[in-house]
Amino acid sequence: MALRKSATVDQVTKAVARDLPTDRPVVTLGVLPGGNMYWPALIGGTFDDDRYFLTLTDRSLAFHDIEPIRFRPRRLVHVVPRAEASQRFGLIRLGVLWNRFGFVLPGDSAPTRMNVRRAWKTELDRLVTELTTSSASGGPGARHGR
């Protein structure tokens, strides 16, 4: 189990190299999908299967699910082309402890709420900046809210 964020990012980088060998990681962050981010903790969220590492690469946005107890990337579950990723973002809301944004996962028609802990805020800001600068249509930065 990686207890430090830098060790976690190293593990995700290795998983990206294994699953997407031609892609170069740019930024990685952990997200908890769903409505209420406190409920999983109350019912033993350690065993919850519904957590992802998001990695923006030079070509795509990759979603790895997380091993429940070891907090390591398990398998690649979604890959969205980078040019398409900014179009799938919804409203980004910044909070004190949690930040959140909507994202339309492949195969879904409505956005899924993605919760981001304060520890990953710098990476969320970088993800938004990278997608905004690479998108000609304004990307997620155009829908930034509080």
N, CA, C and O atoms as a GROMACS GRO file, in nm:
protein
  584
    1MET      N    1   0.084  -0.116   0.000
    1MET     CA    2   0.000   0.000   0.000
    1MET      C    3   0.089   0.124   0.000
    1MET      O    4   0.182   0.134   0.080
    2ALA      N    5   0.060   0.215  -0.088
    2ALA     CA    6   0.134   0.340  -0.093
    2ALA      C    7   0.066   0.441  -0.001
    2ALA      O    8  -0.050   0.477  -0.023
    3LEU      N    9   0.137   0.484   0.100
    3LEU     CA   10   0.078   0.578   0.194
    3LEU      C   11   0.111   0.722   0.158
    3LEU      O   12   0.044   0.815   0.204
    4ARG      N   13   0.211   0.742   0.078
    4ARG     CA   14   0.248   0.875   0.035
    4ARG      C   15   0.196   0.898  -0.106
    4ARG      O   16   0.192   0.807  -0.189
    5LYS      N   17   0.155   1.022  -0.131
    5LYS     CA   18   0.098   1.053  -0.262
    5LYS      C   19   0.199   1.030  -0.372
    5LYS      O   20   0.163   0.983  -0.480
    6SER      N   21   0.325   1.062  -0.349
    6SER     CA   22   0.427   1.043  -0.452
    6SER      C   23   0.443   0.895  -0.487
    6SER      O   24   0.462   0.861  -0.604
    7ALA      N   25   0.436   0.807  -0.388
    7ALA     CA   26   0.446   0.663  -0.414
    7ALA      C   27   0.324   0.614  -0.491
    7ALA      O   28   0.335   0.529  -0.579
    8THR      N   29   0.207   0.668  -0.457
    8THR     CA   30   0.084   0.632  -0.528
    8THR      C   31   0.094   0.674  -0.675
    8THR      O   32   0.059   0.597  -0.764
    9VAL      N   33   0.140   0.796  -0.699
    9VAL     CA   34   0.154   0.845  -0.836
    9VAL      C   35   0.254   0.759  -0.913
    9VAL      O   36   0.232   0.731  -1.031
   10ASP      N   37   0.362   0.716  -0.850
   10ASP     CA   38   0.458   0.626  -0.915
   10ASP      C   39   0.392   0.495  -0.956
   10ASP      O   40   0.417   0.445  -1.066
   11GLN      N   41   0.309   0.439  -0.869
   11GLN     CA   42   0.240   0.314  -0.902
   11GLN      C   43   0.144   0.332  -1.019
   11GLN      O   44   0.134   0.246  -1.106
   12VAL      N   45   0.073   0.445  -1.021
   12VAL     CA   46  -0.019   0.471  -1.131
   12VAL      C   47   0.059   0.494  -1.261
   12VAL      O   48   0.016   0.449  -1.367
   13THR      N   49   0.172   0.562  -1.253
   13THR     CA   50   0.256   0.583  -1.371
   13THR      C   51   0.301   0.451  -1.430
   13THR      O   52   0.303   0.434  -1.552
   14LYS      N   53   0.338   0.357  -1.345
   14LYS     CA   54   0.378   0.223  -1.392
   14LYS      C   55   0.260   0.150  -1.455
   14LYS      O   56   0.276   0.080  -1.555
   15ALA      N   57   0.141   0.166  -1.398
   15ALA     CA   58   0.021   0.103  -1.456
   15ALA      C   59  -0.011   0.162  -1.593
   15ALA      O   60  -0.050   0.090  -1.684
   16VAL      N   61   0.005   0.294  -1.607
   16VAL     CA   62  -0.018   0.358  -1.737
   16VAL      C   63   0.084   0.308  -1.838
   16VAL      O   64   0.049   0.280  -1.953
   17ALA      N   65   0.210   0.297  -1.798
   17ALA     CA   66   0.314   0.245  -1.888
   17ALA      C   67   0.284   0.102  -1.932
   17ALA      O   68   0.312   0.065  -2.045
   18ARG      N   69   0.226   0.023  -1.842
   18ARG     CA   70   0.190  -0.115  -1.873
   18ARG      C   71   0.071  -0.122  -1.969
   18ARG      O   72   0.072  -0.199  -2.065
   19ASP      N   73  -0.032  -0.040  -1.942
   19ASP     CA   74  -0.157  -0.048  -2.018
   19ASP      C   75  -0.160   0.038  -2.143
   19ASP      O   76  -0.226   0.004  -2.241
   20LEU      N   77  -0.090   0.150  -2.141
   20LEU     CA   78  -0.086   0.242  -2.255
   20LEU      C   79   0.059   0.278  -2.284
   20LEU      O   80   0.102   0.389  -2.255
   21PRO      N   81   0.135   0.185  -2.340
   21PRO     CA   82   0.280   0.205  -2.353
   21PRO      C   83   0.322   0.323  -2.439
   21PRO      O   84   0.434   0.372  -2.424
   22THR      N   85   0.237   0.371  -2.528
   22THR     CA   86   0.276   0.484  -2.613
   22THR      C   87   0.240   0.619  -2.553
   22THR      O   88   0.277   0.723  -2.608
   23ASP      N   89   0.167   0.619  -2.442
   23ASP     CA   90   0.125   0.744  -2.378
   23ASP      C   91   0.223   0.787  -2.270
   23ASP      O   92   0.284   0.704  -2.203
   24ARG      N   93   0.237   0.919  -2.255
   24ARG     CA   94   0.323   0.975  -2.151
   24ARG      C   95   0.235   1.047  -2.048
   24ARG      O   96   0.164   1.141  -2.084
   25PRO      N   97   0.236   1.004  -1.921
   25PRO     CA   98   0.152   1.068  -1.819
   25PRO      C   99   0.188   1.215  -1.797
   25PRO      O  100   0.306   1.252  -1.795
   26VAL      N  101   0.086   1.297  -1.779
   26VAL     CA  102   0.104   1.438  -1.752
   26VAL      C  103   0.066   1.470  -1.608
   26VAL      O  104   0.141   1.534  -1.536
   27VAL      N  105  -0.052   1.424  -1.566
   27VAL     CA  106  -0.100   1.447  -1.429
   27VAL      C  107  -0.191   1.332  -1.386
   27VAL      O  108  -0.266   1.277  -1.467
   28THR      N  109  -0.183   1.296  -1.257
   28THR     CA  110  -0.263   1.187  -1.201
   28THR      C  111  -0.333   1.236  -1.075
   28THR      O  112  -0.275   1.311  -0.996
   29LEU      N  113  -0.458   1.195  -1.055
   29LEU     CA  114  -0.530   1.225  -0.932
   29LEU      C  115  -0.628   1.114  -0.899
   29LEU      O  116  -0.668   1.036  -0.986
   30GLY      N  117  -0.667   1.108  -0.773
   30GLY     CA  118  -0.764   1.009  -0.728
   30GLY      C  119  -0.902   1.071  -0.717
   30GLY      O  120  -0.916   1.185  -0.672
   31VAL      N  121  -1.006   0.997  -0.759
   31VAL     CA  122  -1.143   1.046  -0.751
   31VAL      C  123  -1.233   0.939  -0.690
   31VAL      O  124  -1.207   0.819  -0.699
   32LEU      N  125  -1.339   0.987  -0.628
   32LEU     CA  126  -1.442   0.901  -0.570
   32LEU      C  127  -1.573   0.938  -0.638
   32LEU      O  128  -1.630   1.043  -0.607
   33PRO      N  129  -1.623   0.854  -0.729
   33PRO     CA  130  -1.749   0.887  -0.796
   33PRO      C  131  -1.869   0.868  -0.704
   33PRO      O  132  -1.864   0.788  -0.610
   34GLY      N  133  -1.974   0.941  -0.731
   34GLY     CA  134  -2.098   0.924  -0.656
   34GLY      C  135  -2.144   1.053  -0.592
   34GLY      O  136  -2.074   1.154  -0.594
   35GLY      N  137  -2.263   1.047  -0.534
   35GLY     CA  138  -2.325   1.166  -0.478
   35GLY      C  139  -2.265   1.213  -0.348
   35GLY      O  140  -2.218   1.326  -0.338
   36ASN      N  141  -2.265   1.128  -0.247
   36ASN     CA  142  -2.220   1.169  -0.115
   36ASN      C  143  -2.085   1.105  -0.086
   36ASN      O  144  -2.073   0.983  -0.083
   37MET      N  145  -1.983   1.187  -0.066
   37MET     CA  146  -1.849   1.132  -0.045
   37MET      C  147  -1.827   1.082   0.097
   37MET      O  148  -1.728   1.012   0.122
   38TYR      N  149  -1.915   1.115   0.191
   38TYR     CA  150  -1.898   1.070   0.329
   38TYR      C  151  -1.965   0.936   0.355
   38TYR      O  152  -1.922   0.862   0.444
   39TRP      N  153  -2.068   0.902   0.280
   39TRP     CA  154  -2.142   0.777   0.302
   39TRP      C  155  -2.055   0.653   0.289
   39TRP      O  156  -2.064   0.566   0.375
   40PRO      N  157  -1.970   0.640   0.186
   40PRO     CA  158  -1.885   0.520   0.178
   40PRO      C  159  -1.795   0.503   0.301
   40PRO      O  160  -1.768   0.390   0.342
   41ALA      N  161  -1.750   0.612   0.359
   41ALA     CA  162  -1.664   0.601   0.477
   41ALA      C  163  -1.743   0.547   0.597
   41ALA      O  164  -1.688   0.476   0.681
   42LEU      N  165  -1.870   0.580   0.603
   42LEU     CA  166  -1.952   0.534   0.715
   42LEU      C  167  -1.986   0.385   0.705
   42LEU      O  168  -2.008   0.320   0.807
   43ILE      N  169  -1.989   0.332   0.583
   43ILE     CA  170  -2.025   0.190   0.567
   43ILE      C  171  -1.905   0.105   0.528
   43ILE      O  172  -1.920  -0.001   0.468
   44GLY      N  173  -1.786   0.152   0.562
   44GLY     CA  174  -1.666   0.073   0.534
   44GLY      C  175  -1.619   0.090   0.392
   44GLY      O  176  -1.594  -0.008   0.322
   45GLY      N  177  -1.605   0.214   0.347
   45GLY     CA  178  -1.568   0.245   0.210
   45GLY      C  179  -1.435   0.188   0.165
   45GLY      O  180  -1.401   0.198   0.048
   46THR      N  181  -1.359   0.129   0.257
   46THR     CA  182  -1.232   0.068   0.219
   46THR      C  183  -1.254  -0.043   0.118
   46THR      O  184  -1.168  -0.070   0.034
   47PHE      N  185  -1.369  -0.108   0.125
   47PHE     CA  186  -1.398  -0.221   0.038
   47PHE      C  187  -1.478  -0.181  -0.085
   47PHE      O  188  -1.520  -0.266  -0.164
   48ASP      N  189  -1.499  -0.053  -0.101
   48ASP     CA  190  -1.576  -0.002  -0.214
   48ASP      C  191  -1.496  -0.017  -0.343
   48ASP      O  192  -1.378   0.017  -0.347
   49ASP      N  193  -1.559  -0.067  -0.446
   49ASP     CA  194  -1.493  -0.086  -0.576
   49ASP      C  195  -1.500   0.039  -0.663
   49ASP      O  196  -1.441   0.041  -0.771
   50ASP      N  197  -1.569   0.140  -0.619
   50ASP     CA  198  -1.602   0.252  -0.705
   50ASP      C  199  -1.509   0.371  -0.684
   50ASP      O  200  -1.555   0.480  -0.650
   51ARG      N  201  -1.380   0.352  -0.702
   51ARG     CA  202  -1.281   0.459  -0.692
   51ARG      C  203  -1.188   0.448  -0.812
   51ARG      O  204  -1.159   0.339  -0.861
   52TYR      N  205  -1.142   0.564  -0.858
   52TYR     CA  206  -1.056   0.565  -0.976
   52TYR      C  207  -0.933   0.652  -0.954
   52TYR      O  208  -0.934   0.745  -0.874
   53PHE      N  209  -0.827   0.617  -1.027
   53PHE     CA  210  -0.717   0.708  -1.052
   53PHE      C  211  -0.738   0.760  -1.193
   53PHE      O  212  -0.754   0.681  -1.286
   54LEU      N  213  -0.739   0.891  -1.210
   54LEU     CA  214  -0.747   0.952  -1.342
   54LEU      C  215  -0.606   0.994  -1.380
   54LEU      O  216  -0.536   1.056  -1.300
   55THR      N  217  -0.565   0.959  -1.499
   55THR     CA  218  -0.434   1.002  -1.549
   55THR      C  219  -0.453   1.066  -1.684
   55THR      O  220  -0.499   1.003  -1.780
   56LEU      N  221  -0.417   1.193  -1.692
   56LEU     CA  222  -0.416   1.262  -1.820
   56LEU      C  223  -0.281   1.236  -1.883
   56LEU      O  224  -0.177   1.265  -1.824
   57THR      N  225  -0.282   1.181  -2.003
   57THR     CA  226  -0.157   1.158  -2.075
   57THR      C  227  -0.152   1.254  -2.193
   57THR      O  228  -0.242   1.336  -2.212
   58ASP      N  229  -0.046   1.244  -2.271
   58ASP     CA  230  -0.036   1.330  -2.389
   58ASP      C  231  -0.139   1.294  -2.496
   58ASP      O  232  -0.159   1.371  -2.589
   59ARG      N  233  -0.205   1.176  -2.484
   59ARG     CA  234  -0.302   1.133  -2.583
   59ARG      C  235  -0.443   1.108  -2.530
   59ARG      O  236  -0.539   1.113  -2.607
   60SER      N  237  -0.457   1.082  -2.400
   60SER     CA  238  -0.587   1.038  -2.349
   60SER      C  239  -0.605   1.070  -2.201
   60SER      O  240  -0.513   1.116  -2.134
   61LEU      N  241  -0.726   1.043  -2.154
   61LEU     CA  242  -0.757   1.047  -2.011
   61LEU      C  243  -0.790   0.904  -1.973
   61LEU      O  244  -0.888   0.847  -2.022
   62ALA      N  245  -0.709   0.845  -1.885
   62ALA     CA  246  -0.724   0.704  -1.848
   62ALA      C  247  -0.781   0.691  -1.708
   62ALA      O  248  -0.745   0.766  -1.618
   63PHE      N  249  -0.871   0.595  -1.691
   63PHE     CA  250  -0.932   0.564  -1.561
   63PHE      C  251  -0.887   0.426  -1.519
   63PHE      O  252  -0.918   0.327  -1.586
   64HIS      N  253  -0.815   0.417  -1.408
   64HIS     CA  254  -0.779   0.288  -1.348
   64HIS      C  255  -0.863   0.272  -1.222
   64HIS      O  256  -0.872   0.364  -1.141
   65ASP      N  257  -0.926   0.155  -1.205
   65ASP     CA  258  -0.994   0.136  -1.077
   65ASP      C  259  -0.891   0.101  -0.972
   65ASP      O  260  -0.779   0.061  -1.003
   66ILE      N  261  -0.930   0.117  -0.846
   66ILE     CA  262  -0.838   0.105  -0.734
   66ILE      C  263  -0.865  -0.023  -0.656
   66ILE      O  264  -0.980  -0.055  -0.626
   67GLU      N  265  -0.758  -0.095  -0.623
   67GLU     CA  266  -0.772  -0.212  -0.535
   67GLU      C  267  -0.822  -0.162  -0.400
   67GLU      O  268  -0.762  -0.071  -0.342
   68PRO      N  269  -0.930  -0.220  -0.349
   68PRO     CA  270  -0.993  -0.166  -0.228
   68PRO      C  271  -0.903  -0.153  -0.106
   68PRO      O  272  -0.906  -0.049  -0.040
   69ILE      N  273  -0.825  -0.251  -0.073
   69ILE     CA  274  -0.748  -0.245   0.051
   69ILE      C  275  -0.607  -0.191   0.029
   69ILE      O  276  -0.556  -0.116   0.112
   70ARG      N  277  -0.545  -0.228  -0.081
   70ARG     CA  278  -0.405  -0.189  -0.104
   70ARG      C  279  -0.390  -0.051  -0.165
   70ARG      O  280  -0.278   0.002  -0.168
   71PHE      N  281  -0.499   0.010  -0.213
   71PHE     CA  282  -0.498   0.143  -0.273
   71PHE      C  283  -0.394   0.154  -0.385
   71PHE      O  284  -0.312   0.246  -0.389
   72ARG      N  285  -0.400   0.056  -0.476
   72ARG     CA  286  -0.314   0.054  -0.594
   72ARG      C  287  -0.401   0.048  -0.718
   72ARG      O  288  -0.515   0.002  -0.711
   73PRO      N  289  -0.348   0.092  -0.831
   73PRO     CA  290  -0.425   0.078  -0.954
   73PRO      C  291  -0.440  -0.070  -0.989
   73PRO      O  292  -0.343  -0.145  -0.989
   74ARG      N  293  -0.563  -0.110  -1.019
   74ARG     CA  294  -0.589  -0.251  -1.048
   74ARG      C  295  -0.593  -0.277  -1.198
   74ARG      O  296  -0.511  -0.352  -1.250
   75ARG      N  297  -0.686  -0.215  -1.268
   75ARG     CA  298  -0.698  -0.239  -1.412
   75ARG      C  299  -0.750  -0.112  -1.480
   75ARG      O  300  -0.815  -0.028  -1.417
   76LEU      N  301  -0.721  -0.102  -1.605
   76LEU     CA  302  -0.768   0.010  -1.686
   76LEU      C  303  -0.915  -0.015  -1.720
   76LEU      O  304  -0.948  -0.118  -1.778
   77VAL      N  305  -1.003   0.079  -1.686
   77VAL     CA  306  -1.146   0.058  -1.711
   77VAL      C  307  -1.202   0.150  -1.819
   77VAL      O  308  -1.296   0.112  -1.888
   78HIS      N  309  -1.146   0.269  -1.835
   78HIS     CA  310  -1.194   0.362  -1.939
   78HIS      C  311  -1.074   0.436  -1.997
   78HIS      O  312  -0.979   0.469  -1.926
   79VAL      N  313  -1.080   0.461  -2.125
   79VAL     CA  314  -0.983   0.548  -2.192
   79VAL      C  315  -1.062   0.643  -2.281
   79VAL      O  316  -1.139   0.599  -2.366
   80VAL      N  317  -1.043   0.772  -2.260
   80VAL     CA  318  -1.112   0.874  -2.338
   80VAL      C  319  -1.005   0.953  -2.412
   80VAL      O  320  -0.910   1.000  -2.350
   81PRO      N  321  -1.018   0.968  -2.545
   81PRO     CA  322  -0.920   1.049  -2.618
   81PRO      C  323  -0.911   1.190  -2.558
   81PRO      O  324  -1.012   1.248  -2.518
   82ARG      N  325  -0.792   1.243  -2.554
   82ARG     CA  326  -0.770   1.373  -2.489
   82ARG      C  327  -0.855   1.483  -2.551
   82ARG      O  328  -0.908   1.568  -2.479
   83ALA      N  329  -0.869   1.482  -2.682
   83ALA     CA  330  -0.949   1.585  -2.749
   83ALA      C  331  -1.096   1.578  -2.708
   83ALA      O  332  -1.164   1.680  -2.707
   84GLU      N  333  -1.143   1.461  -2.674
   84GLU     CA  334  -1.282   1.441  -2.634
   84GLU      C  335  -1.304   1.463  -2.484
   84GLU      O  336  -1.416   1.492  -2.441
   85ALA      N  337  -1.200   1.450  -2.405
   85ALA     CA  338  -1.213   1.454  -2.258
   85ALA      C  339  -1.270   1.586  -2.208
   85ALA      O  340  -1.355   1.586  -2.120
   86SER      N  341  -1.225   1.698  -2.263
   86SER     CA  342  -1.274   1.828  -2.214
   86SER      C  343  -1.422   1.846  -2.242
   86SER      O  344  -1.490   1.918  -2.169
   87GLN      N  345  -1.474   1.782  -2.348
   87GLN     CA  346  -1.615   1.793  -2.380
   87GLN      C  347  -1.702   1.711  -2.285
   87GLN      O  348  -1.823   1.734  -2.278
   88ARG      N  349  -1.643   1.618  -2.213
   88ARG     CA  350  -1.718   1.531  -2.120
   88ARG      C  351  -1.725   1.589  -1.979
   88ARG      O  352  -1.796   1.535  -1.894
   89PHE      N  353  -1.652   1.698  -1.953
   89PHE     CA  354  -1.655   1.760  -1.820
   89PHE      C  355  -1.783   1.840  -1.801
   89PHE      O  356  -1.835   1.899  -1.896
   90GLY      N  357  -1.832   1.842  -1.678
   90GLY     CA  358  -1.943   1.927  -1.639
   90GLY      C  359  -1.892   2.038  -1.549
   90GLY      O  360  -1.775   2.074  -1.553
   91LEU      N  361  -1.981   2.091  -1.470
   91LEU     CA  362  -1.948   2.200  -1.379
   91LEU      C  363  -1.845   2.154  -1.276
   91LEU      O  364  -1.857   2.046  -1.217
   92ILE      N  365  -1.745   2.237  -1.254
   92ILE     CA  366  -1.641   2.209  -1.154
   92ILE      C  367  -1.670   2.296  -1.033
   92ILE      O  368  -1.677   2.418  -1.044
   93ARG      N  369  -1.685   2.233  -0.918
   93ARG     CA  370  -1.713   2.306  -0.794
   93ARG      C  371  -1.597   2.284  -0.697
   93ARG      O  372  -1.557   2.172  -0.669
   94LEU      N  373  -1.545   2.395  -0.647
   94LEU     CA  374  -1.433   2.389  -0.553
   94LEU      C  375  -1.485   2.408  -0.411
   94LEU      O  376  -1.563   2.500  -0.384
   95GLY      N  377  -1.443   2.321  -0.322
   95GLY     CA  378  -1.483   2.329  -0.182
   95GLY      C  379  -1.360   2.333  -0.093
   95GLY      O  380  -1.247   2.334  -0.141
   96VAL      N  381  -1.383   2.335   0.038
   96VAL     CA  382  -1.273   2.341   0.132
   96VAL      C  383  -1.206   2.204   0.146
   96VAL      O  384  -1.085   2.192   0.132
   97LEU      N  385  -1.286   2.100   0.173
   97LEU     CA  386  -1.231   1.966   0.189
   97LEU      C  387  -1.242   1.881   0.063
   97LEU      O  388  -1.154   1.799   0.036
   98TRP      N  389  -1.348   1.900  -0.013
   98TRP     CA  390  -1.372   1.821  -0.134
   98TRP      C  391  -1.401   1.914  -0.250
   98TRP      O  392  -1.466   2.017  -0.234
   99ASN      N  393  -1.352   1.877  -0.366
   99ASN     CA  394  -1.386   1.943  -0.491
   99ASN      C  395  -1.463   1.841  -0.572
   99ASN      O  396  -1.451   1.720  -0.550
  100ARG      N  397  -1.543   1.888  -0.665
  100ARG     CA  398  -1.619   1.792  -0.745
  100ARG      C  399  -1.641   1.845  -0.886
  100ARG      O  400  -1.640   1.965  -0.911
  101PHE      N  401  -1.662   1.751  -0.975
  101PHE     CA  402  -1.694   1.786  -1.112
  101PHE      C  403  -1.777   1.674  -1.172
  101PHE      O  404  -1.775   1.560  -1.124
  102GLY      N  405  -1.850   1.707  -1.275
  102GLY     CA  406  -1.926   1.606  -1.348
  102GLY      C  407  -1.843   1.556  -1.465
  102GLY      O  408  -1.770   1.633  -1.528
  103PHE      N  409  -1.855   1.428  -1.494
  103PHE     CA  410  -1.784   1.371  -1.609
  103PHE      C  411  -1.872   1.262  -1.669
  103PHE      O  412  -1.918   1.173  -1.598
  104VAL      N  413  -1.893   1.268  -1.799
  104VAL     CA  414  -1.972   1.167  -1.868
  104VAL      C  415  -1.879   1.051  -1.904
  104VAL      O  416  -1.795   1.062  -1.994
  105LEU      N  417  -1.894   0.941  -1.832
  105LEU     CA  418  -1.812   0.822  -1.857
  105LEU      C  419  -1.854   0.756  -1.987
  105LEU      O  420  -1.970   0.768  -2.028
  106PRO      N  421  -1.762   0.687  -2.054
  106PRO     CA  422  -1.799   0.615  -2.176
  106PRO      C  423  -1.914   0.518  -2.149
  106PRO      O  424  -1.910   0.441  -2.053
  107GLY      N  425  -2.014   0.522  -2.234
  107GLY     CA  426  -2.131   0.436  -2.219
  107GLY      C  427  -2.244   0.498  -2.139
  107GLY      O  428  -2.354   0.443  -2.136
  108ASP      N  429  -2.219   0.612  -2.074
  108ASP     CA  430  -2.323   0.681  -1.997
  108ASP      C  431  -2.375   0.800  -2.076
  108ASP      O  432  -2.304   0.855  -2.161
  109SER      N  433  -2.499   0.839  -2.048
  109SER     CA  434  -2.554   0.957  -2.115
  109SER      C  435  -2.554   1.080  -2.024
  109SER      O  436  -2.558   1.193  -2.072
  110ALA      N  437  -2.549   1.057  -1.893
  110ALA     CA  438  -2.549   1.167  -1.797
  110ALA      C  439  -2.414   1.171  -1.724
  110ALA      O  440  -2.348   1.069  -1.709
  111PRO      N  441  -2.375   1.290  -1.678
  111PRO     CA  442  -2.248   1.299  -1.605
  111PRO      C  443  -2.254   1.229  -1.470
  111PRO      O  444  -2.357   1.228  -1.403
  112THR      N  445  -2.142   1.170  -1.432
  112THR     CA  446  -2.124   1.111  -1.299
  112THR      C  447  -2.049   1.213  -1.214
  112THR      O  448  -1.951   1.272  -1.260
  113ARG      N  449  -2.094   1.232  -1.093
  113ARG     CA  450  -2.026   1.325  -1.003
  113ARG      C  451  -1.895   1.262  -0.956
  113ARG      O  452  -1.896   1.150  -0.904
  114MET      N  453  -1.785   1.332  -0.974
  114MET     CA  454  -1.653   1.287  -0.932
  114MET      C  455  -1.606   1.377  -0.818
  114MET      O  456  -1.594   1.499  -0.835
  115ASN      N  457  -1.580   1.318  -0.703
  115ASN     CA  458  -1.533   1.391  -0.585
  115ASN      C  459  -1.382   1.378  -0.574
  115ASN      O  460  -1.326   1.269  -0.590
  116VAL      N  461  -1.317   1.489  -0.546
  116VAL     CA  462  -1.171   1.494  -0.538
  116VAL      C  463  -1.133   1.551  -0.402
  116VAL      O  464  -1.176   1.660  -0.365
  117ARG      N  465  -1.053   1.477  -0.326
  117ARG     CA  466  -1.008   1.524  -0.195
  117ARG      C  467  -0.916   1.644  -0.208
  117ARG      O  468  -0.855   1.668  -0.313
  118ARG      N  469  -0.907   1.720  -0.100
  118ARG     CA  470  -0.821   1.839  -0.098
  118ARG      C  471  -0.676   1.806  -0.131
  118ARG      O  472  -0.607   1.887  -0.192
  119ALA      N  473  -0.630   1.687  -0.092
  119ALA     CA  474  -0.491   1.648  -0.119
  119ALA      C  475  -0.460   1.645  -0.268
  119ALA      O  476  -0.344   1.659  -0.308
  120TRP      N  477  -0.562   1.626  -0.352
  120TRP     CA  478  -0.542   1.618  -0.497
  120TRP      C  479  -0.581   1.748  -0.569
  120TRP      O  480  -0.589   1.748  -0.692
  121LYS      N  481  -0.605   1.856  -0.496
  121LYS     CA  482  -0.653   1.980  -0.559
  121LYS      C  483  -0.554   2.037  -0.659
  121LYS      O  484  -0.594   2.083  -0.766
  122THR      N  485  -0.427   2.035  -0.627
  122THR     CA  486  -0.326   2.087  -0.720
  122THR      C  487  -0.331   2.010  -0.852
  122THR      O  488  -0.321   2.069  -0.959
  123GLU      N  489  -0.346   1.879  -0.843
  123GLU     CA  490  -0.352   1.796  -0.963
  123GLU      C  491  -0.482   1.822  -1.040
  123GLU      O  492  -0.481   1.821  -1.163
  124LEU      N  493  -0.593   1.845  -0.969
  124LEU     CA  494  -0.719   1.879  -1.036
  124LEU      C  495  -0.704   2.010  -1.112
  124LEU      O  496  -0.748   2.020  -1.227
  125ASP      N  497  -0.642   2.110  -1.049
  125ASP     CA  498  -0.619   2.238  -1.117
  125ASP      C  499  -0.534   2.218  -1.242
  125ASP      O  500  -0.562   2.278  -1.346
  126ARG      N  501  -0.432   2.136  -1.232
  126ARG     CA  502  -0.346   2.112  -1.348
  126ARG      C  503  -0.421   2.038  -1.458
  126ARG      O  504  -0.405   2.068  -1.576
  127LEU      N  505  -0.504   1.940  -1.420
  127LEU     CA  506  -0.585   1.867  -1.517
  127LEU      C  507  -0.676   1.963  -1.594
  127LEU      O  508  -0.684   1.957  -1.716
  128VAL      N  509  -0.743   2.051  -1.520
  128VAL     CA  510  -0.832   2.148  -1.584
  128VAL      C  511  -0.754   2.241  -1.676
  128VAL      O  512  -0.797   2.269  -1.787
  129THR      N  513  -0.638   2.288  -1.629
  129THR     CA  514  -0.556   2.377  -1.711
  129THR      C  515  -0.509   2.308  -1.838
  129THR      O  516  -0.517   2.365  -1.947
  130GLU      N  517  -0.461   2.185  -1.825
  130GLU     CA  518  -0.413   2.110  -1.942
  130GLU      C  519  -0.525   2.087  -2.043
  130GLU      O  520  -0.504   2.104  -2.163
  131LEU      N  521  -0.643   2.050  -1.995
  131LEU     CA  522  -0.754   2.024  -2.088
  131LEU      C  523  -0.807   2.153  -2.148
  131LEU      O  524  -0.850   2.155  -2.263
  132THR      N  525  -0.804   2.262  -2.070
  132THR     CA  526  -0.853   2.389  -2.121
  132THR      C  527  -0.761   2.444  -2.229
  132THR      O  528  -0.807   2.494  -2.331
  133THR      N  529  -0.629   2.434  -2.207
  133THR     CA  530  -0.536   2.487  -2.306
  133THR      C  531  -0.531   2.401  -2.431
  133THR      O  532  -0.496   2.450  -2.538
  134SER      N  533  -0.565   2.272  -2.418
  134SER     CA  534  -0.562   2.186  -2.536
  134SER      C  535  -0.694   2.185  -2.611
  134SER      O  536  -0.705   2.127  -2.719
  135SER      N  537  -0.796   2.250  -2.553
  135SER     CA  538  -0.929   2.250  -2.615
  135SER      C  539  -0.957   2.386  -2.677
  135SER      O  540  -0.941   2.489  -2.612
  136ALA      N  541  -0.998   2.386  -2.801
  136ALA     CA  542  -1.030   2.511  -2.869
  136ALA      C  543  -1.166   2.566  -2.825
  136ALA      O  544  -1.195   2.683  -2.848
  137SER      N  545  -1.250   2.483  -2.764
  137SER     CA  546  -1.386   2.525  -2.729
  137SER      C  547  -1.400   2.577  -2.587
  137SER      O  548  -1.512   2.599  -2.541
  138GLY      N  549  -1.291   2.597  -2.516
  138GLY     CA  550  -1.301   2.650  -2.381
  138GLY      C  551  -1.287   2.546  -2.274
  138GLY      O  552  -1.237   2.576  -2.166
  139GLY      N  553  -1.330   2.424  -2.299
  139GLY     CA  554  -1.313   2.313  -2.204
  139GLY      C  555  -1.379   2.338  -2.071
  139GLY      O  556  -1.470   2.420  -2.060
  140PRO      N  557  -1.333   2.269  -1.969
  140PRO     CA  558  -1.398   2.276  -1.839
  140PRO      C  559  -1.378   2.408  -1.766
  140PRO      O  560  -1.458   2.443  -1.680
  141GLY      N  561  -1.272   2.480  -1.800
  141GLY     CA  562  -1.248   2.606  -1.731
  141GLY      C  563  -1.359   2.708  -1.755
  141GLY      O  564  -1.378   2.798  -1.674
  142ALA      N  565  -1.432   2.693  -1.865
  142ALA     CA  566  -1.540   2.784  -1.895
  142ALA      C  567  -1.660   2.762  -1.803
  142ALA      O  568  -1.747   2.849  -1.794
  143ARG      N  569  -1.666   2.649  -1.735
  143ARG     CA  570  -1.780   2.618  -1.649
  143ARG      C  571  -1.737   2.602  -1.504
  143ARG      O  572  -1.787   2.515  -1.433
  144HIS      N  573  -1.645   2.684  -1.462
  144HIS     CA  574  -1.590   2.676  -1.326
  144HIS      C  575  -1.689   2.744  -1.231
  144HIS      O  576  -1.736   2.854  -1.260
  145GLY      N  577  -1.722   2.681  -1.120
  145GLY     CA  578  -1.818   2.740  -1.026
  145GLY      C  579  -1.779   2.716  -0.883
  145GLY      O  580  -1.679   2.650  -0.855
  146ARG      N  581  -1.857   2.768  -0.794
  146ARG     CA  582  -1.835   2.746  -0.650
  146ARG      C  583  -1.963   2.702  -0.587
  146ARG      O  584  -1.967   2.678  -0.466
   0.00000   0.00000   0.00000
